[in-house]
Amino acid sequence: HNGRPTHWLAFDFKVKVDPKKAKNNEPHKFEDVGWFSKDSMPGPAEAHSQLPFFLKKYAERLWK
């Protein structure tokens, strides 16, 4: 960032959310927020680079 090396950390949480109450509180950072079933996940161009790793690591626990 600005010519300096950086790194980031990700903390993963599984929570129950009421989709009717969820909203994008950072519209300057995210154009859209969506809900997806495991069969309709975004493709690689639309998804975060770590999504495939996350899905593989947590697959057994995500779809319960």
C-alpha positions as MATLAB code, in Angstrom:
seq = 'HNGRPTHWLAFDFKVKVDPKKAKNNEPHKFEDVGWFSKDSMPGPAEAHSQLPFFLKKYAERLWK';
ca = [
       0.000    0.000    0.000;
       1.478    3.327   -1.047;
       4.694    1.525   -2.012;
       5.023   -0.350    1.286;
       4.642   -4.116    1.803;
       1.531   -5.113    3.723;
      -0.337   -8.190    4.865;
      -3.808   -8.865    6.198;
      -5.468  -11.202    8.657;
      -8.855  -12.844    8.275;
     -11.019  -14.072   11.122;
     -13.801  -16.427   10.070;
     -17.131  -16.626   11.861;
     -20.250  -18.629   11.197;
     -23.306  -16.722   12.361;
     -27.032  -16.777   11.816;
     -28.187  -13.588   10.126;
     -31.644  -12.314    9.292;
     -31.179  -11.335    5.613;
     -33.951   -8.742    5.946;
     -31.924   -6.872    8.584;
     -28.496   -7.129    6.935;
     -27.204   -4.047    5.149;
     -24.036   -2.703    3.583;
     -22.588   -0.234    6.086;
     -19.561    0.454    3.890;
     -20.954    1.277    0.437;
     -17.734    3.137   -0.353;
     -15.899   -0.228   -0.084;
     -18.482   -2.722   -1.387;
     -20.805   -2.254   -4.332;
     -23.136   -5.052   -3.313;
     -23.801   -7.678   -0.671;
     -25.541  -10.912   -1.620;
     -26.757  -14.227   -0.283;
     -25.779  -17.420   -2.065;
     -26.513  -21.105   -1.739;
     -23.596  -23.488   -2.083;
     -24.771  -24.220   -5.634;
     -24.907  -20.573   -6.695;
     -21.657  -19.139   -5.319;
     -19.985  -16.313   -7.266;
     -17.316  -17.254   -9.776;
     -13.613  -16.550   -9.248;
     -13.811  -13.106  -10.865;
     -16.464  -11.926   -8.394;
     -15.261  -13.714   -5.257;
     -12.538  -12.922   -2.748;
      -9.239  -14.651   -3.568;
      -9.414  -16.695   -0.351;
     -12.977  -17.980   -0.872;
     -11.961  -21.341   -2.442;
      -9.567  -22.017    0.462;
     -12.227  -21.045    3.022;
     -14.891  -23.244    1.404;
     -12.557  -26.241    1.239;
     -11.380  -25.813    4.831;
     -14.856  -25.379    6.337;
     -17.064  -27.351    3.909;
     -18.167  -29.883    6.519;
     -19.363  -27.164    8.895;
     -20.759  -24.567    6.491;
     -23.710  -26.380    5.024;
     -25.331  -27.694    8.204;
];
